[in-house]
Amino acid sequence: MFYRLKNSHNRVLGWVLLFCLPASFLSAEEPIDIGDRRELFVDHALTEKTSGEIELRLHHPIAQEVAITFDQPWEGNTSGYPTVIKDGDLFRMYYCGHRFIANPNNPPLRMEHSEVTCYAESQDGIHWTKPNLNLFKWAGHEENNIVWLGGAENHNFSPFIDTNPNADPQARYKAVGGTVTSKGIYSFQSADGIHWSKLSTKPIITQGPFDSHNTCFWDSVHNRYCIYIRYVARGLRLVMVSFSDDFETWTEPVELEYPDSPPQQMYTNHVLPYHRAPHILMGFPTRYVARERTKQVETIPPTKLREDFLNLYERVGTDLTDSLFMTSRDGRVFDRWDEAFLRPGPQQEGRWIYGDNYQTYGLWETTSRLPGGETELSMQFSEGYWREKEHRLRRYTLRLDGFVSLHTGFAGGELVTKPVLFKGNSLEVNYATSAAGSLRVELQEEDGTPIPGFTVDECPELYGDSTAQVVTRNSEGDLSTLADKPVRLRFILSDGDLYSYRFYEGSE
């Protein structure tokens, strides 16, 4: 049977110690109906058993160009909490314009100006412009990219496109925002994503400090709105979730659960449905790490800025932030990786200070920078925090579905799924191997017996690197004859990574 070690730091060992069991030992669970949805190897939800040296391996985004710099007077060295939305052929970005200045008296940090909500847009998700909207006049600047000039909600104004089929077209765009100053989170609406108005007359959620990026979306799988909010309890920075059917009445917020993961300080949550597999929710929280003052930390760039903070407000000079990755299928219980999704990187590049490495809320597809390259996932992370004219967002990329893979070395390994029900006549995989590596796929009866025509010997070795590789067979067997019947998949992998798979209705 499938076994997972309690200590999530030992994921590799937990997988390596598993061995193939005879068919009689396979569980008799009810088949899981996966239809034609894409399944990613981000958790163990569909795993029955494994053998060989095989593991779930977390992958890490690759740094690309600077996407945007916060260099306008109404922006500043602590602008942040960006949200990126793909709206048809246009990409929209919303973020907080914010500047802190050092203060030798109390408080040690002081806001130079009230926060504002800014807007940028892109045609390709890579290159961004800040249009002059002329909606609000700010300190004599009539031409600016400010879309909201309200109160405390500017700190974390977080928009989304409401995909609820019953949503009012005048409220196609919705947003949430608020802090303890506003005594809770308010809701907002817009018909065009530019002109906003308050939707709620009182806070929709009142439990929590909220001074973070609280996120909201319509969950099309469970037919409900979800809002993920910052919370503090037991000395921990936590995340809570609340649900609503109508965006007006919300359930009592409850804490997220992370089985087998030790306590972690999480400042943001950035939970969203993965657009290629919306039944899987992904979170990209910012992890806050408190550190002691040491001789070493005093030498890590940016040293002058760090020295100022160590003398003025020590925790900003010692504490650090990086990024985590987690997934859920029910919206409350998450598989959280304790290994960083994004590390701060080489010390000389200066991202080792509290406030860097915050991820933008949103994932979107972009064209590969390489000729003939496949479409990639893009995301952004902050860098240059606290530094005037240097605070910016850098784009990072990852292969489609490339967050976690089923990974083996040259010795190889296997995975057998629980019984599933599927629809379609074709199977495709997202995988990558070495020149000597390979992948084969076998279909089995519910009891583990190989199905004639679909055995491993009738599946030629696949080798290469593709996000949509069709699994071919020597036989003329049509997968549609197995649709809606309980089957198991057996993946035999060597020196490679398997990211996802899906059944679908292919053309002749």
GICOR-V393876 format. One record per pair of residues at least 4 apart in sequence whose ideal C-beta (glycine too) atoms are under 8 Angstrom apart, sorted by the first residue. I is the first residue (numbers start at 1). J is the second residue. D is the distance in Angstrom with one decimal. If there is no record, write none. Layout:
BEGIN
I;J;D  I;J;D
END
This chain:
BEGIN
1;21;6.9  1;25;6.6  1;27;6.5  1;48;7.5  1;49;6.5  2;18;7.3  2;44;6.5  2;47;5.1  2;48;5.6  2;49;5.4  2;50;7.2  3;14;6.9  3;17;7.6  3;18;5.9  4;14;5.4  4;44;6.1  4;260;7.3  5;10;4.8  5;11;7.4  5;13;6.4  5;14;3.5  5;260;7.9  6;260;5.4  7;260;7.1  8;260;4.7  8;261;5.3  8;336;7.6  8;337;7.3  8;338;5.6  9;338;5.9  9;339;7.7  10;14;5.6  11;15;6.6  11;55;6.0  11;56;5.9  12;16;6.2  12;55;4.6  13;17;6.3  14;18;7.7  15;50;5.8  15;54;5.3  15;55;4.4  15;56;6.9  15;413;7.9  16;53;5.4  16;54;7.3  16;55;7.0  18;49;6.4  18;50;4.6  18;51;6.3  19;51;5.3  20;49;6.6  20;51;4.0  20;414;6.8  20;416;7.9  21;25;3.9  21;26;7.1  21;49;5.7  22;448;7.7  23;447;5.2  23;448;3.2  23;449;6.4  24;447;7.9  26;48;6.2  26;49;7.5  26;416;7.8  26;447;6.5  26;448;5.0  26;488;7.8  27;48;6.5  27;418;6.9  29;418;5.8  29;419;6.7  30;419;7.8  31;418;7.7  31;419;4.1  31;420;5.9  31;421;4.9  31;446;7.2  31;486;4.1  32;45;7.9  32;46;6.4  32;418;6.0  32;419;7.0  32;420;5.1  32;421;7.1  33;420;7.4  33;421;4.5  34;39;6.0  34;46;7.6  34;420;5.0  34;421;6.9  34;422;5.7  34;503;7.4  35;421;7.6  35;422;6.6  35;423;4.9  35;503;7.8  36;422;7.0  36;423;4.9  36;424;5.1  36;502;6.3  36;503;5.4  36;504;5.1  36;505;7.1  37;277;6.2  37;279;6.1  37;502;6.6  38;276;5.5  38;277;4.3  38;401;7.2  38;500;5.4  38;501;7.5  38;502;4.2  39;46;6.2  39;277;7.0  39;500;6.2  39;501;5.9  39;502;6.6  40;274;7.5  40;277;5.8  40;280;6.2  40;401;5.4  40;403;7.2  40;404;7.1  40;499;6.7  40;500;4.5  41;56;6.1  41;404;5.6  41;405;5.9  41;406;4.5  41;498;6.3  41;499;6.4  41;500;6.8  42;56;7.8  42;280;6.6  42;282;7.7  42;327;4.5  42;335;7.0  42;403;6.0  42;404;4.6  43;327;5.7  43;329;7.4  43;335;4.6  44;56;7.8  44;335;7.8  45;329;6.1  46;417;4.8  46;418;5.5  46;420;6.7  47;415;6.2  47;416;7.9  47;417;6.5  47;418;7.1  48;416;5.0  48;417;5.8  48;418;4.8  48;488;6.9  49;415;7.6  49;416;5.2  50;54;5.2  50;413;6.4  50;414;6.5  50;415;4.9  50;416;7.5  51;413;6.1  51;414;4.9  52;408;6.6  52;411;6.5  52;412;5.5  52;413;2.9  52;414;5.8  53;408;6.1  53;409;5.9  53;411;5.2  53;412;7.5  53;413;5.4  54;406;6.6  54;407;7.1  54;408;4.9  54;413;3.0  54;414;7.1  54;415;6.5  54;493;7.1  55;406;7.8  55;407;5.5  55;408;7.8  56;404;5.5  56;405;7.4  56;406;6.4  56;407;7.3  57;404;6.6  57;405;5.4  57;406;7.9  57;407;3.9  57;497;7.0  58;325;6.5  58;337;5.2  58;339;5.5  58;341;6.9  58;403;7.2  58;404;5.5  59;398;6.7  59;399;7.9  59;402;5.4  59;403;6.2  59;404;6.7  59;405;6.5  60;340;8.0  60;341;6.5  60;342;6.4  60;343;7.4  61;341;7.4  61;342;6.1  61;379;6.2  61;381;7.8  61;396;3.6  61;397;6.3  61;398;4.8  62;396;6.1  62;397;5.3  62;398;7.1  63;345;7.6  63;394;6.1  63;396;5.6  64;126;8.0  64;369;7.0  64;378;7.9  64;394;7.0  64;395;4.4  64;396;6.2  64;397;5.7  65;126;7.4  65;394;7.2  65;395;6.0  66;392;5.2  66;393;7.3  66;394;5.4  66;395;7.7  67;126;7.2  67;127;8.0  67;128;5.7  67;380;5.5  67;392;7.4  67;393;4.7  67;394;6.3  67;395;4.6  68;93;7.4  68;120;6.0  68;128;4.7  68;130;7.8  68;392;6.3  68;393;5.1  69;389;7.4  69;390;7.7  69;391;7.3  69;392;4.2  70;75;4.0  70;76;6.2  70;77;7.5  70;79;4.0  70;95;7.9  70;97;7.4  70;391;4.8  70;392;6.6  71;75;6.6  71;389;5.4  72;97;7.4  72;118;7.9  72;130;7.2  72;144;7.1  72;145;7.6  73;138;7.8  73;139;6.8  73;141;6.5  74;97;4.7  74;113;7.2  74;116;5.4  74;118;7.2  74;138;4.9  74;139;7.2  74;141;6.7  74;144;5.9  74;146;6.3  75;79;4.7  75;97;4.4  75;98;7.6  75;99;7.3  75;118;6.5  76;97;6.4  76;98;5.5  76;99;2.6  76;100;7.5  76;112;6.9  76;113;7.8  76;388;7.6  76;391;7.3  77;99;5.6  77;100;6.4  77;385;7.1  77;386;5.3  77;387;5.9  77;388;5.1  77;390;7.8  77;391;5.0  78;98;4.7  78;99;6.2  78;100;4.8  78;355;6.9  78;385;6.7  78;386;6.7  78;391;7.1  79;95;5.9  79;96;5.9  79;97;5.3  79;98;5.1  79;99;7.6  79;118;7.4  79;391;6.2  80;95;6.5  80;96;5.7  80;98;6.6  80;355;7.9  80;358;6.1  80;382;6.2  80;385;7.9  81;95;6.4  81;96;5.1  81;155;7.5  81;156;5.1  81;157;7.9  81;158;7.1  81;212;7.8  81;213;4.2  81;268;7.6  81;358;7.7  81;361;7.5  82;93;5.7  82;94;6.9  82;95;3.9  82;360;4.3  82;361;6.8  82;380;6.7  82;393;6.4  83;93;6.9  83;94;4.8  83;95;7.3  83;158;5.5  83;159;5.8  83;160;7.6  83;213;7.9  83;215;8.0  83;360;7.0  83;361;4.5  83;362;6.0  84;91;6.1  84;92;7.1  84;93;5.0  84;125;7.7  84;360;5.6  84;361;7.1  84;362;3.7  84;364;6.2  84;380;7.1  85;91;7.2  85;92;4.8  85;93;7.9  85;94;7.9  85;159;6.6  85;160;6.7  85;161;5.8  85;193;7.7  85;362;6.4  86;90;7.8  86;91;5.6  86;125;7.3  86;362;7.8  86;364;4.9  86;365;8.0  87;91;7.3  87;92;5.5  87;161;6.3  87;193;6.6  89;123;7.2  90;121;6.0  90;122;7.6  90;123;6.9  91;121;6.3  91;122;4.2  91;123;7.4  91;124;7.6  91;125;4.7  91;128;8.0  91;364;6.4  92;119;7.1  92;120;7.9  92;121;5.6  92;159;7.8  92;193;5.7  93;119;6.9  93;120;4.3  93;121;6.8  93;122;7.3  93;128;6.5  93;360;7.8  94;117;6.1  94;118;7.2  94;119;5.9  94;147;7.0  94;157;6.3  94;158;7.6  94;159;5.3  94;175;7.8  95;117;7.5  95;118;5.4  95;120;7.6  96;115;5.4  96;116;7.4  96;117;6.4  96;118;7.3  96;154;6.0  96;155;6.0  96;156;6.8  96;157;6.8  97;115;6.4  97;116;4.3  97;117;7.4  97;118;4.8  97;146;7.2  97;154;7.9  98;111;7.3  98;115;5.0  98;155;7.6  99;111;7.1  99;112;4.4  99;113;6.3  100;109;4.8  100;110;6.9  100;111;6.2  100;112;7.0  100;386;7.2  101;109;7.4  101;110;5.7  101;111;8.0  101;112;4.9  102;108;7.0  102;109;6.6  102;308;6.3  102;312;5.8  103;107;6.3  103;108;5.8  103;109;6.4  103;110;4.5  103;312;8.0  104;108;7.9  104;312;7.2  108;312;4.9  108;313;3.9  109;313;6.2  109;316;7.6  111;115;7.4  113;139;7.2  114;154;7.3  115;154;4.0  115;155;5.3  116;136;7.7  116;138;6.6  116;146;4.9  116;148;7.2  116;149;5.6  116;154;5.6  117;146;6.7  117;147;5.4  117;148;3.8  117;149;7.6  117;150;7.9  117;154;5.0  117;157;4.3  118;130;7.2  118;144;7.9  118;145;5.1  118;146;5.9  118;147;7.0  119;130;7.4  119;131;7.1  119;133;6.7  119;145;5.1  119;146;7.5  119;147;4.5  119;194;7.0  120;128;4.7  120;129;6.4  120;130;5.0  120;131;7.7  120;145;6.5  121;128;7.0  121;129;6.2  121;131;6.5  122;126;6.7  122;127;5.9  122;128;4.7  122;129;7.2  123;127;7.4  124;366;6.5  124;367;6.9  125;364;5.0  125;365;7.4  125;366;4.5  125;378;5.4  126;366;5.7  126;367;8.0  126;378;7.1  126;395;6.4  130;145;4.2  131;145;5.9  132;143;4.2  132;144;6.7  132;145;6.7  133;144;7.0  133;145;5.7  133;146;6.9  133;147;6.5  133;194;6.6  134;142;6.3  134;143;6.2  134;144;7.8  135;146;6.3  135;147;6.3  135;149;8.0  135;194;7.5  135;195;7.4  136;144;7.1  136;146;4.8  136;149;4.3  137;141;7.0  137;142;5.2  138;144;5.5  138;146;5.9  138;149;7.1  147;194;5.9  147;195;7.9  147;196;6.3  148;153;7.5  148;154;6.3  148;157;5.8  148;188;7.7  148;196;5.3  149;154;7.4  150;154;6.0  150;198;7.9  151;181;7.3  151;182;6.1  152;177;7.7  152;178;5.9  152;179;4.5  152;181;3.9  152;182;4.1  153;157;5.5  153;177;3.2  153;178;5.0  153;179;7.8  153;182;6.2  153;186;5.8  153;188;7.4  154;177;7.0  155;177;7.1  155;179;5.4  155;211;6.7  156;177;5.3  156;178;7.5  156;179;7.1  156;210;7.0  156;211;7.4  156;212;6.5  156;213;5.4  156;214;5.9  157;175;5.7  157;177;4.1  157;188;7.4  158;175;5.9  158;176;5.4  158;177;6.2  158;213;6.2  158;214;6.1  158;215;5.6  158;216;6.5  158;361;6.7  159;173;5.8  159;174;6.9  159;175;4.0  159;188;7.7  159;190;7.6  159;193;7.0  160;173;7.5  160;174;6.0  160;175;7.1  160;215;7.8  160;216;5.8  160;217;5.1  160;218;7.6  161;172;6.4  161;173;6.0  162;167;4.2  162;171;6.5  162;172;5.9  162;173;7.1  162;174;5.0  162;218;5.6  162;247;7.8  163;167;7.5  163;218;5.0  163;220;6.2  164;218;4.6  164;225;7.5  167;171;6.2  167;172;6.4  167;218;7.7  168;172;7.7  168;189;7.9  169;191;6.7  170;189;6.9  170;191;4.8  171;189;3.9  171;190;7.5  171;191;7.4  171;199;6.6  172;190;7.5  172;191;6.2  173;189;6.8  173;190;4.0  173;191;7.2  173;192;7.3  173;193;4.6  173;196;7.8  174;187;6.4  174;188;6.7  174;189;5.6  174;190;7.7  174;199;7.0  174;216;7.2  174;247;6.9  175;187;7.1  175;188;4.1  175;189;7.7  175;190;7.5  175;196;6.9  175;216;7.8  176;185;5.2  176;186;7.2  176;187;5.6  176;188;7.3  176;204;7.4  176;214;5.9  176;215;7.9  176;216;4.8  176;227;6.3  177;185;6.7  177;186;6.4  177;188;6.9  177;214;7.6  178;182;4.1  178;183;7.8  178;184;5.5  178;185;4.1  178;186;5.0  178;203;6.3  178;210;5.7  178;214;8.0  179;209;7.2  179;210;4.9  179;211;5.2  180;209;5.5  180;210;6.5  180;211;7.0  182;186;6.4  182;203;6.9  183;203;6.0  183;206;6.6  184;202;7.8  184;203;2.6  184;204;7.2  184;205;5.7  184;206;4.0  184;210;7.2  185;203;5.7  185;204;5.8  185;205;4.5  185;206;7.9  185;210;5.9  185;214;6.0  185;227;7.4  185;229;6.9  186;198;6.2  186;199;7.7  186;200;5.2  186;202;7.8  186;203;5.8  186;204;6.8  187;198;7.6  187;199;4.3  187;200;4.3  187;204;5.4  187;247;6.6  188;196;5.3  188;197;6.8  188;198;5.8  188;199;5.5  189;196;7.1  189;197;6.1  189;198;7.9  189;199;4.3  190;194;6.8  190;195;5.9  190;196;4.6  190;197;7.3  191;195;7.2  199;247;7.8  200;204;5.3  200;248;7.4  204;227;7.8  204;244;8.0  204;247;8.0  204;248;7.3  204;250;5.7  205;210;7.9  205;227;6.5  205;229;6.1  205;242;6.0  205;250;6.1  205;253;6.5  207;229;7.9  207;231;7.1  207;240;7.3  207;252;7.9  207;253;5.3  208;229;5.2  208;230;5.8  208;231;4.6  208;232;7.6  208;240;6.7  208;253;7.2  209;230;6.2  209;231;7.5  209;232;5.9  210;214;6.0  210;229;6.3  210;230;5.8  211;230;6.7  212;229;7.9  212;230;3.7  212;267;5.6  212;268;5.3  212;269;7.8  213;268;4.5  213;269;7.4  213;270;6.8  213;361;6.1  214;227;6.5  214;228;6.6  214;229;4.5  214;230;6.3  214;269;7.8  215;227;7.2  215;228;5.1  215;269;6.2  215;270;6.1  215;271;6.0  215;272;7.0  215;361;5.8  216;225;6.6  216;226;6.8  216;227;4.4  216;228;7.6  217;225;7.3  217;226;6.0  217;272;6.0  217;273;6.6  218;224;7.8  218;225;5.7  219;223;7.1  219;224;5.3  219;225;7.1  219;226;5.2  219;273;6.4  219;281;7.8  219;331;6.8  220;273;7.2  220;278;5.9  221;273;7.3  221;278;5.8  221;279;4.8  222;331;6.9  223;245;7.7  224;243;4.8  224;244;6.5  224;245;6.0  225;243;6.7  225;244;4.4  225;245;7.4  225;246;7.9  225;247;5.2  226;241;6.2  226;242;7.6  226;243;5.9  226;271;7.4  226;331;5.9  227;241;7.0  227;242;5.2  227;243;7.9  227;244;7.6  227;250;7.0  228;239;5.7  228;240;7.4  228;241;5.3  228;256;7.9  228;269;4.4  228;271;4.6  228;283;7.7  229;239;7.1  229;240;5.3  229;241;7.6  229;242;7.1  229;253;6.3  229;269;7.9  230;237;7.0  230;238;7.6  230;239;6.8  230;240;7.9  230;267;7.3  230;268;7.5  230;269;7.5  231;237;8.0  231;238;4.5  231;239;6.6  231;240;4.5  231;253;7.1  231;255;7.0  232;236;6.9  232;237;5.9  232;238;6.5  233;238;5.8  233;255;7.5  236;263;5.7  236;265;6.2  237;265;4.6  237;266;5.6  237;267;5.6  237;288;5.9  238;255;5.8  238;256;7.4  238;266;6.8  239;255;7.4  239;256;4.9  239;266;5.8  239;269;4.4  239;271;7.8  239;283;7.8  239;285;6.9  240;253;4.0  240;254;6.1  240;255;5.4  240;256;7.0  241;253;6.5  241;254;6.3  241;256;6.2  241;271;7.9  241;331;6.2  241;332;5.9  242;250;4.5  242;251;5.2  242;252;7.1  242;253;4.4  242;254;7.7  243;250;6.9  243;251;4.8  243;331;7.5  244;248;6.8  244;249;6.0  244;250;4.6  244;251;7.1  245;249;7.5  254;332;6.7  256;269;8.0  256;328;8.0  256;332;6.0  256;333;7.5  256;334;5.7  257;332;6.3  257;333;4.7  257;334;7.0  258;264;7.7  258;326;7.2  258;333;7.8  258;334;5.5  258;335;7.7  258;336;4.4  259;333;6.7  259;335;7.7  261;336;4.5  261;338;5.8  262;338;6.8  264;285;8.0  264;287;5.7  264;324;6.9  264;336;7.2  264;338;7.0  265;287;6.4  265;288;4.1  265;289;6.9  265;290;7.3  266;285;4.1  266;286;6.9  266;287;6.1  266;288;7.2  266;324;7.1  267;285;7.1  267;286;4.4  267;287;7.5  267;288;4.9  267;321;6.9  267;358;7.8  268;284;7.9  268;285;5.6  268;286;4.4  268;358;6.6  268;359;7.5  268;361;8.0  269;283;5.5  269;285;5.2  270;283;5.9  270;284;4.2  270;285;6.3  270;286;7.9  270;359;5.8  270;361;4.9  271;281;5.6  271;282;7.1  271;283;4.2  271;328;7.7  272;281;6.9  272;282;6.2  272;283;7.9  272;361;7.2  272;362;7.1  272;363;7.1  273;278;4.1  273;279;7.8  273;280;7.3  273;281;5.7  273;282;7.8  274;278;6.5  274;280;5.0  274;281;7.3  274;282;5.0  274;363;7.2  275;363;6.9  276;400;6.8  276;401;6.5  277;401;7.7  277;500;7.5  279;329;6.5  280;327;5.7  280;328;7.6  280;329;6.4  281;327;6.5  281;328;4.6  281;329;7.3  281;331;5.9  281;334;8.0  282;325;7.2  282;326;7.3  282;327;5.4  282;363;7.7  282;403;7.2  283;324;7.7  283;325;7.4  283;326;4.4  283;327;7.3  283;328;7.4  283;334;6.3  283;336;7.9  284;323;6.0  284;324;7.1  284;325;6.2  284;341;6.6  284;359;4.6  284;379;7.6  285;323;7.4  285;324;5.0  285;326;6.9  286;321;5.4  286;322;7.5  286;323;6.2  286;324;7.7  286;357;7.0  286;358;5.0  286;359;6.8  287;321;6.6  287;322;5.4  287;323;6.9  287;324;5.1  287;340;7.2  288;319;6.7  288;320;7.9  288;321;5.7  288;354;7.7  289;319;6.4  289;320;4.6  289;321;7.0  289;322;7.2  290;315;7.0  290;318;7.5  290;319;5.1  291;297;6.4  291;318;4.7  291;319;5.8  291;320;6.1  292;318;6.7  293;297;6.3  293;298;7.6  293;310;6.6  293;314;6.3  293;317;7.5  293;318;5.1  294;298;7.3  295;299;7.1  296;300;6.9  297;306;7.3  297;317;7.5  297;318;5.7  298;303;7.2  298;306;6.8  298;307;7.0  298;310;6.9  299;303;6.5  300;306;6.9  300;347;5.2  300;352;4.8  301;306;7.8  301;347;6.2  301;348;5.9  301;349;7.7  301;350;4.5  301;352;7.3  302;306;6.0  302;350;4.9  302;353;6.6  302;387;6.8  303;307;6.2  304;308;6.7  305;309;6.6  305;353;7.0  305;386;5.9  305;387;6.5  306;310;6.1  306;317;4.8  306;353;6.4  307;311;6.6  307;317;7.4  308;312;5.8  308;317;7.7  309;313;5.5  309;314;7.1  309;316;4.3  309;317;3.5  309;386;7.8  310;314;5.6  310;317;3.8  310;318;7.2  312;316;7.9  313;317;7.2  314;318;6.0  315;319;5.0  315;354;7.3  316;353;7.7  316;354;5.2  316;355;7.8  316;386;7.7  317;353;7.7  317;354;8.0  319;354;4.6  320;344;7.0  320;352;6.3  320;353;7.2  320;354;6.1  321;354;5.6  321;355;6.4  321;356;6.3  321;357;5.3  321;358;6.6  322;340;4.7  322;341;7.9  322;342;6.1  322;343;6.0  322;344;5.8  322;357;4.9  323;340;6.3  323;341;4.6  323;342;4.0  323;357;5.6  323;358;7.7  323;359;5.2  323;381;6.8  324;336;6.5  324;337;6.3  324;338;7.7  324;340;6.6  324;341;5.6  325;336;7.7  325;337;5.1  325;341;4.0  325;403;6.1  325;404;7.8  326;334;4.3  326;335;6.2  326;336;3.9  326;337;6.7  327;334;6.5  327;335;5.3  328;332;6.8  328;333;6.0  328;334;4.4  328;335;7.2  337;341;6.9  337;404;8.0  341;403;8.0  342;357;5.8  342;359;7.2  342;381;5.9  342;396;7.2  344;351;4.3  344;352;4.8  344;356;6.5  344;357;5.7  345;349;5.3  345;351;5.4  347;352;5.9  349;383;7.9  350;356;7.9  350;383;7.5  350;384;7.4  351;356;4.3  351;357;5.9  351;383;5.2  352;356;7.3  353;385;6.4  353;386;6.8  354;385;7.5  355;382;7.1  355;385;3.2  355;386;6.0  356;381;7.9  356;382;5.9  356;383;5.3  356;384;7.4  356;385;4.9  357;381;5.5  357;382;6.7  357;383;7.4  358;381;6.7  358;382;4.4  358;385;7.9  359;379;6.2  359;380;7.0  359;381;5.4  359;382;8.0  360;379;6.3  360;380;3.9  360;381;7.2  360;382;7.9  360;393;6.3  362;379;7.4  363;377;5.5  363;378;7.4  363;379;5.8  364;377;7.3  364;378;5.4  364;379;8.0  365;375;5.1  365;376;7.0  365;377;6.3  365;378;7.2  365;400;7.4  366;375;7.1  366;376;5.6  366;377;7.7  366;378;4.4  366;397;7.2  367;373;7.9  367;375;6.6  367;376;7.7  368;372;7.9  368;373;2.7  368;374;5.9  368;375;6.6  368;376;5.4  369;373;6.9  369;397;7.9  374;399;7.3  374;400;7.1  374;466;7.7  374;467;5.4  375;400;6.3  375;467;7.7  376;397;4.4  376;398;6.7  376;399;6.4  376;400;7.0  377;397;6.5  377;398;4.6  377;399;7.1  377;400;6.0  377;402;7.0  378;395;5.6  378;396;7.3  378;397;5.6  379;395;7.4  379;396;5.4  379;397;7.7  379;398;7.2  380;393;4.3  380;394;6.5  380;395;5.5  380;396;6.9  381;393;7.0  381;394;5.9  381;396;6.0  382;391;7.2  382;392;7.5  382;393;5.9  382;394;8.0  383;391;7.7  383;392;6.1  383;393;7.7  383;394;5.7  384;390;3.7  384;391;4.5  384;392;5.3  385;391;5.7  386;391;7.3  387;391;5.9  398;402;4.5  398;403;6.8  399;430;7.7  399;432;8.0  399;467;6.4  399;499;7.2  400;430;6.5  400;467;4.6  400;499;7.8  401;430;5.0  401;467;7.0  401;499;4.4  401;500;4.2  402;430;8.0  402;499;5.7  404;499;7.6  405;497;3.6  405;498;6.0  405;499;4.9  406;415;6.0  406;491;6.8  406;493;6.5  406;497;6.9  406;498;4.3  406;499;7.8  407;496;7.6  407;497;5.0  407;498;8.0  408;412;5.2  408;413;4.3  408;493;4.8  408;494;6.0  408;495;6.7  408;496;6.5  409;495;6.1  410;434;7.8  410;436;6.9  410;437;7.3  410;494;6.3  410;495;4.5  411;494;7.5  412;492;7.1  412;493;6.3  412;494;3.6  412;495;7.3  413;493;6.2  413;494;8.0  414;490;6.4  414;491;6.5  414;492;5.1  414;493;7.2  415;490;7.4  415;491;4.9  415;493;7.7  416;444;7.3  416;448;7.3  416;488;5.6  416;489;7.3  416;490;4.9  416;491;7.9  417;488;5.3  417;489;4.6  417;490;7.8  418;488;7.1  419;446;4.8  419;486;4.2  419;487;6.8  419;488;5.8  420;486;7.3  420;487;6.4  420;488;7.3  420;489;7.2  421;484;5.7  421;485;7.1  421;486;6.3  421;487;7.9  422;482;7.7  422;483;6.1  422;484;7.7  422;487;7.3  422;503;4.0  423;483;5.4  423;484;6.8  423;503;6.3  423;505;7.3  424;479;6.7  424;480;7.1  424;483;6.4  424;503;4.1  424;504;4.6  424;505;4.7  424;506;7.2  425;478;5.9  425;479;4.8  425;480;3.9  425;483;7.3  425;505;6.0  425;506;5.9  426;470;6.1  426;471;7.8  426;479;6.2  426;503;6.9  426;504;5.5  426;505;7.2  426;506;3.5  427;441;6.8  427;470;7.3  427;471;4.5  427;479;6.3  427;501;6.5  427;502;7.5  427;503;5.5  427;504;7.9  428;468;5.2  428;469;6.0  428;470;5.2  428;471;6.8  428;501;6.8  428;502;6.1  428;504;6.7  429;439;6.7  429;441;7.2  429;462;7.3  429;469;5.2  429;471;6.1  429;498;6.3  429;500;7.2  429;501;4.7  430;466;7.2  430;467;4.6  430;468;6.8  430;469;7.4  430;498;7.5  430;499;4.2  430;500;4.4  430;501;7.2  431;439;5.4  431;462;7.0  431;464;7.8  431;465;7.4  431;466;6.8  431;469;6.1  431;493;8.0  431;496;6.2  431;497;6.5  431;498;4.8  431;499;6.6  432;464;7.6  432;465;4.0  432;466;7.8  432;496;6.0  432;497;5.1  432;499;7.9  433;437;3.2  433;438;5.9  433;439;6.3  433;462;7.6  433;463;4.8  433;464;6.6  433;465;7.1  433;493;7.9  433;494;7.3  433;495;6.0  433;496;3.5  433;497;7.8  434;463;8.0  434;495;4.5  434;496;6.7  435;463;7.1  436;494;7.7  436;495;5.9  437;463;6.1  437;493;7.7  437;494;4.9  437;495;3.2  437;496;4.1  438;461;4.0  438;462;6.4  438;463;5.0  438;492;7.9  438;493;7.5  438;494;5.2  438;495;7.8  438;496;7.1  439;461;7.3  439;462;4.5  439;463;7.4  439;491;6.8  439;492;7.1  439;493;5.2  439;494;7.8  439;496;6.0  439;498;6.4  440;456;5.3  440;459;4.6  440;460;7.6  440;461;5.8  440;462;6.8  440;491;7.8  440;492;4.6  441;456;7.9  441;459;5.6  441;471;5.1  441;489;6.3  441;490;7.0  441;491;5.9  441;492;7.6  442;450;5.8  442;454;6.4  442;455;5.6  442;456;4.1  442;459;6.4  442;489;7.4  442;490;4.1  442;492;7.2  443;450;7.6  443;451;5.0  443;454;3.8  443;479;7.9  443;482;6.5  443;487;5.2  443;488;7.2  443;489;6.4  443;490;7.6  444;448;5.4  444;449;6.1  444;450;5.5  444;451;6.2  444;487;6.4  444;488;4.2  444;489;7.6  444;490;5.9  445;449;4.3  445;450;7.8  445;451;6.0  445;486;7.8  445;487;7.1  445;488;7.5  446;486;4.2  446;487;7.2  446;488;6.9  448;488;6.5  450;454;7.2  450;455;4.2  450;456;7.1  450;490;7.9  451;455;7.0  451;482;7.0  451;487;7.1  452;477;8.0  453;458;6.3  453;473;7.3  453;475;4.3  453;476;7.7  453;477;3.3  454;458;6.6  454;459;7.5  454;473;6.8  454;475;7.4  454;477;5.7  454;479;7.9  454;482;7.5  455;459;7.4  456;490;6.8  456;492;6.0  458;473;5.3  458;474;4.8  458;475;4.9  458;477;7.7  459;471;6.9  459;472;7.8  459;473;5.5  459;474;7.5  460;472;6.4  460;473;7.5  460;474;6.4  462;469;6.1  462;471;6.8  463;496;7.9  464;469;6.8  467;499;7.7  470;506;7.2  473;477;6.1  477;481;7.2  479;483;6.9  479;503;7.0  482;487;5.5  483;503;7.7  489;501;7.4  491;498;6.0  493;498;5.7
END
